[in-house]
Amino acid sequence: MLYMDYHVHCQNSPDSSEPLEEICKGAIDAGIKEIMVTDHYEMFTDDFGRKAYQPEYLTQCLESVLQCREKLKDQLYVGFGTELGQIHLQPEAAAQVTKSFPFDFVIASFHKIDNLDLKGYDYHKTNCRILKERYLDGLLAIARTGDFDCMGHVDLIKRYAAGQGVSIRLEEDEEAVRELFRILVNRNKGIEINTSGLRQVVKEQFPSRTLLKWYREEGGTIVTVGSDAHCRQDVGKGIQEAEKLLQELGFPYISRFRERKLLQEKVMIR
């Protein structure tokens, strides 16, 4: 089993109530040796919704990571990361965040369209074709301009649609998705396998097997794996399934990061 989980959240993040020490204990219980704490930092149109995301918030995140890193140093490496949402909306502010804090790892994600979280849409009343086009346009904008290491849960939109009994699949837009992957590869940016979908209605990781295959065919090799856990019991969930999938698709390794650097000593898939 892989011993890393590169996408976890704790109570510092607005969408979790779990203390970081409990997240860390969950990792240790699951046999994980290295986690990345990637609490949210969201960008919005103008200053809408920015109250929760200020420098002191990230200072608190960093302090809690350093405390747990020291306390558990003989059992677990606790990495300091962040999940930046919608960085294409405020690229200068996002760049300032990444320059101002000693991150090990930065995920770029796309959670909101018009400041509304994807889970907030009524997919029965929304024009899903237009929404999907806007989602793809946002992913492409992030890929072209953002300062990040890996793009998170590339086809996340399928999760919320599936939760309402609606199918939205990026497989229907092969050329746009391949263009996205070509941009990431050319910029030396990776993607993550986010295993949280295996625990949800969609019953599939993000991105899908087909999208992962396209990424590999476009020359992609930088891949991290994360559970997107927001509570102790979910840390490490789906990691074994992701390892098997990467093996089947011919990926040579799982990538690791430290201080925003892709390590040469990659973890080989056995």
ZIJO-V195726 format. One record per pair of residues at least 6 apart in sequence whose ideal C-beta (glycine too) atoms are under 8 Angstrom apart, sorted by the first residue. I is the first residue (numbers start at 1). J is the second residue. D is the distance in Angstrom with one decimal. If there is no record, write none. Layout:
i = <I	I>
j = <J	J>
d = <D	D>
This chain:
i = <1	1	1	1	2	2	2	2	2	2	2	3	3	3	3	3	4	4	4	4	4	4	4	4	4	4	5	5	5	5	5	5	5	5	5	5	5	5	5	6	6	6	6	6	6	6	6	6	6	6	6	7	7	7	7	7	7	7	7	7	7	7	7	8	8	8	8	8	8	8	8	8	8	8	8	9	9	9	9	9	9	9	9	9	9	9	9	10	10	10	10	10	10	10	10	10	11	11	11	11	12	12	12	12	12	12	13	13	13	14	14	15	15	16	16	16	18	18	18	20	20	20	20	20	21	21	22	22	23	23	23	23	23	23	24	24	24	24	24	25	26	26	26	26	26	26	26	27	27	27	27	28	28	28	29	29	30	30	30	30	31	32	32	32	32	33	33	33	34	34	34	34	35	35	35	35	35	36	36	36	36	36	36	36	36	37	37	37	37	37	37	37	38	38	38	38	38	38	39	39	39	40	40	40	40	41	41	41	41	41	41	41	41	42	42	42	42	42	42	42	42	43	43	43	43	43	43	43	43	43	43	44	44	44	44	44	44	45	45	45	48	49	55	58	58	58	58	61	61	62	62	62	65	65	65	66	68	69	69	72	79	79	79	79	80	80	80	80	80	81	81	81	81	81	82	82	82	82	82	83	83	83	84	84	84	84	84	84	84	84	84	85	85	85	85	86	86	86	86	86	87	87	87	87	87	87	87	88	88	88	88	88	91	91	94	94	95	98	98	98	98	102	103	103	104	104	104	104	105	105	105	105	105	106	106	106	106	106	107	107	107	107	107	107	107	108	108	108	108	108	108	109	109	109	109	110	110	110	110	110	111	111	111	112	113	113	113	113	113	118	118	118	118	118	119	119	121	121	122	123	123	123	123	123	124	124	128	128	128	131	131	132	132	132	132	135	136	136	136	136	136	139	139	139	140	140	140	140	142	142	143	143	143	143	143	143	144	148	149	149	149	149	149	150	150	150	150	150	150	150	150	151	151	151	151	151	152	152	152	152	153	153	153	153	153	153	153	153	154	154	154	154	154	154	154	155	155	155	155	155	155	156	156	157	157	158	158	158	158	158	158	158	158	158	159	159	159	159	159	159	161	161	162	162	162	162	163	163	163	169	170	170	170	170	170	171	171	171	171	174	177	177	178	178	178	181	181	181	181	181	182	182	184	184	184	184	185	185	185	188	188	189	190	190	190	190	190	190	190	191	191	191	191	191	192	192	192	192	193	193	193	193	193	193	193	193	193	193	193	194	194	194	194	194	195	195	195	195	195	195	195	195	195	195	196	196	196	196	196	196	196	197	197	197	197	198	198	198	198	198	199	199	199	205	205	205	205	207	209	209	212	212	212	213	216	216	216	221	221	221	221	222	222	223	223	223	223	224	224	224	224	225	225	225	225	225	227	227	227	227	227	227	228	229	229	229	243	243	246	246	247	251	252	252	252	253	253	253	253	254	254	254	255	255	255	256	256	256	256	256	257>
j = <31	239	240	243	225	239	240	242	243	254	267	31	32	33	34	267	32	33	34	35	224	225	239	254	256	267	27	30	32	34	35	36	225	226	227	229	235	236	239	35	36	38	79	81	105	150	192	224	225	226	257	36	38	83	107	152	192	194	224	226	227	228	229	23	27	35	36	37	38	226	227	228	229	230	235	15	16	18	23	37	38	39	40	83	228	229	230	16	18	19	20	22	23	37	39	64	17	18	19	20	20	39	57	60	61	64	39	40	230	40	52	40	230	39	230	231	230	231	232	37	64	65	68	78	68	71	231	232	35	37	229	231	232	235	35	68	72	76	78	232	229	231	232	233	234	235	236	35	76	235	236	72	75	76	232	235	235	236	237	239	236	76	235	236	239	75	76	77	76	77	79	256	76	77	78	79	235	79	80	81	104	105	224	226	257	61	64	65	78	79	80	81	81	82	83	105	107	226	61	82	83	53	82	83	85	53	57	58	82	83	84	85	97	49	52	53	84	85	86	111	112	53	84	85	86	87	88	89	90	93	94	50	86	89	90	112	115	89	114	115	115	115	100	82	97	100	101	80	82	80	101	102	78	79	80	80	78	77	78	78	104	105	257	258	101	102	103	104	105	103	104	105	106	107	97	101	103	106	107	107	109	152	94	97	98	106	107	108	109	146	148	109	110	111	112	110	111	112	138	142	94	108	142	145	146	147	148	138	141	142	145	146	145	146	146	147	147	106	147	148	260	259	259	260	257	258	259	260	149	150	224	257	260	147	148	149	150	260	148	149	150	151	152	192	226	142	146	148	150	151	152	151	152	153	156	135	138	139	142	156	117	118	156	118	121	131	134	135	138	135	156	157	159	160	160	163	131	160	164	160	161	164	166	168	164	166	161	166	168	157	168	157	168	170	173	157	170	173	176	177	180	151	154	180	176	179	180	183	148	151	151	180	183	184	187	189	183	189	189	190	257	260	262	189	190	191	192	222	223	224	255	184	189	190	191	192	192	194	206	226	159	192	194	196	197	206	207	228	170	177	180	191	206	207	211	169	170	206	207	208	211	194	206	168	170	167	168	169	170	197	202	204	206	208	196	197	200	201	202	206	167	168	168	200	201	202	200	201	202	208	176	177	207	208	211	177	208	210	211	214	211	214	214	217	218	191	214	215	218	220	218	219	190	191	215	220	218	219	220	222	262	222	220	221	222	223	224	255	262	207	215	220	222	223	223	224	225	226	205	206	207	212	223	224	225	226	242	245	246	205	206	226	227	228	205	225	226	227	228	237	238	239	241	242	206	227	228	229	234	237	238	203	204	205	206	204	205	237	238	241	234	237	238	238	241	242	245	215	245	249	245	246	249	249	249	250	251	251	252	253	255	255	262	246	251	254	255	254	255	256	257	239	242	243	246	254	234	235	236	237	238	239	234	235	236	237	254	269	254	269	269	269	266	268	269	266	267	268	269	266	267	269	262	263	266	262	263	265	266	267	263>
d = <6.3	6.3	5.2	6.9	6.1	5.0	7.4	7.4	5.0	6.2	6.8	6.5	5.8	4.1	6.5	7.7	6.7	7.1	4.6	7.3	7.6	6.7	7.8	6.8	6.8	6.9	6.2	7.8	5.1	7.6	4.9	7.4	7.3	5.8	5.2	7.1	5.8	5.3	6.5	7.4	4.4	7.4	7.8	7.5	6.5	7.9	6.6	4.1	6.2	4.4	7.9	6.6	5.3	7.3	6.6	7.0	6.2	6.2	7.6	2.4	6.4	4.9	7.7	5.5	7.5	5.4	6.9	5.8	6.6	7.0	6.6	7.4	4.8	7.9	5.9	6.6	4.4	7.8	7.8	7.5	6.8	5.5	7.1	7.8	7.4	7.0	4.8	5.6	5.5	6.4	3.9	7.8	4.9	6.3	6.6	7.1	5.3	5.7	5.5	7.1	7.1	4.8	7.4	5.9	4.7	6.1	3.8	5.0	7.5	6.5	5.7	6.7	6.2	7.8	4.1	7.1	6.5	4.8	5.9	6.5	4.9	7.1	5.4	7.8	5.9	7.6	8.0	4.6	7.4	7.4	6.8	7.8	6.0	6.0	7.0	5.2	5.6	5.7	6.2	6.4	7.2	7.7	3.5	6.3	7.5	3.9	7.4	5.0	5.8	4.8	6.4	7.4	5.4	5.7	8.0	7.9	5.6	3.3	7.9	8.0	7.1	7.0	6.5	5.0	7.8	8.0	6.3	6.7	7.1	4.4	6.7	7.3	6.7	7.4	6.0	6.4	7.2	4.2	7.8	4.1	6.5	4.8	7.9	7.2	7.6	7.2	7.9	5.3	6.4	6.6	6.4	6.0	4.1	5.8	4.4	7.0	5.4	7.4	5.2	6.3	6.9	7.9	7.6	5.2	6.3	5.2	7.5	6.7	5.1	7.0	5.4	7.1	6.1	6.9	7.8	5.8	7.8	4.1	6.5	6.9	7.1	8.0	7.0	6.1	4.3	5.7	8.0	4.7	4.4	6.5	5.9	5.9	6.9	6.4	7.5	7.3	5.2	5.8	7.2	5.5	5.1	6.1	6.9	7.1	6.9	7.8	5.4	7.4	7.4	5.8	6.2	7.3	5.5	7.5	4.5	7.6	4.7	7.0	4.2	6.5	4.1	6.0	7.6	7.4	7.6	6.6	5.7	5.3	7.9	5.8	5.7	3.9	6.4	6.7	7.3	7.6	6.0	5.8	7.2	4.4	5.4	6.2	5.6	6.9	7.6	6.2	6.9	5.5	7.0	7.4	6.4	5.1	6.9	4.6	6.6	6.3	6.8	5.8	7.3	7.7	3.9	5.7	5.8	7.6	4.4	7.5	7.0	6.3	3.8	4.9	6.1	6.7	5.4	6.9	6.7	6.7	5.2	5.8	4.9	7.6	7.9	7.0	7.9	6.1	5.6	5.4	5.9	6.9	5.5	7.6	7.6	4.3	7.1	7.1	4.5	5.0	7.9	6.9	6.6	7.2	5.7	7.4	4.3	6.5	8.0	5.2	4.9	3.7	7.4	5.2	6.5	7.4	3.8	6.5	7.4	6.7	4.9	5.7	6.2	7.1	5.7	6.1	7.4	6.9	7.9	6.8	5.6	6.7	7.0	7.9	6.6	5.7	7.8	4.8	4.7	7.6	6.8	6.8	7.4	7.0	4.8	4.6	4.1	7.4	6.4	6.6	6.9	6.5	5.6	7.5	7.7	6.6	5.5	7.4	7.3	5.0	7.1	6.0	5.0	7.6	7.4	7.3	6.8	5.6	7.4	6.9	5.7	7.0	7.7	6.9	6.6	5.6	4.4	5.4	7.2	7.0	5.9	6.5	6.8	6.5	5.8	6.5	7.5	6.6	4.1	5.6	4.9	6.7	7.8	5.3	7.8	6.3	6.6	7.4	5.1	7.2	5.4	6.2	8.0	8.0	7.9	6.9	4.0	7.5	7.8	3.7	7.3	7.2	7.3	7.9	7.5	5.9	6.3	4.2	6.2	7.6	4.6	5.5	4.7	6.1	6.1	7.8	5.6	5.3	7.7	7.5	5.3	6.2	7.4	7.9	5.7	7.7	7.7	7.8	8.0	5.8	5.9	7.6	5.1	7.1	6.5	4.1	8.0	7.7	5.0	4.1	7.2	5.0	7.6	7.8	7.9	5.4	7.5	7.8	6.4	7.7	6.7	5.1	7.0	7.1	6.1	6.0	5.5	8.0	5.8	7.8	6.1	4.7	4.2	5.7	5.3	7.9	7.0	6.6	7.8	6.8	5.7	4.7	5.3	7.3	7.9	7.0	7.2	7.9	2.8	5.8	6.5	5.9	7.9	6.9	6.0	6.8	7.3	6.2	7.0	4.7	6.8	5.4	5.5	7.5	7.5	7.1	6.3	7.5	4.8	7.5	4.5	7.1	7.1	6.3	4.3	5.7	7.9	5.2	5.2	6.9	7.1	5.2	7.1	6.2	2.7	6.6	6.6	5.5	7.3	6.5	3.8	7.8	7.7	8.0	7.4	7.0	5.0	5.3	5.2	6.9	5.8	7.2	4.5	6.4	6.8	6.2	7.2	6.6	7.1	6.3	7.2	7.5	6.4	7.4	6.9	7.7	5.7	5.7	5.5	6.3	6.3	6.9	6.5	7.4	7.9	4.9	6.6	6.5	5.9	6.2	6.0	6.7	5.6	7.8	7.5	5.9	4.6	7.3	7.8	6.1	5.7	5.9	5.9	4.9	5.9	6.7	7.9	4.4	7.6	6.8	7.7	6.3	7.0	5.9	5.2	6.7	8.0	7.6	7.1	3.9	6.2	5.5	6.2	6.7	4.7	6.6	5.8	7.5	6.0	7.6	4.6	7.5	6.5	6.2	6.7>
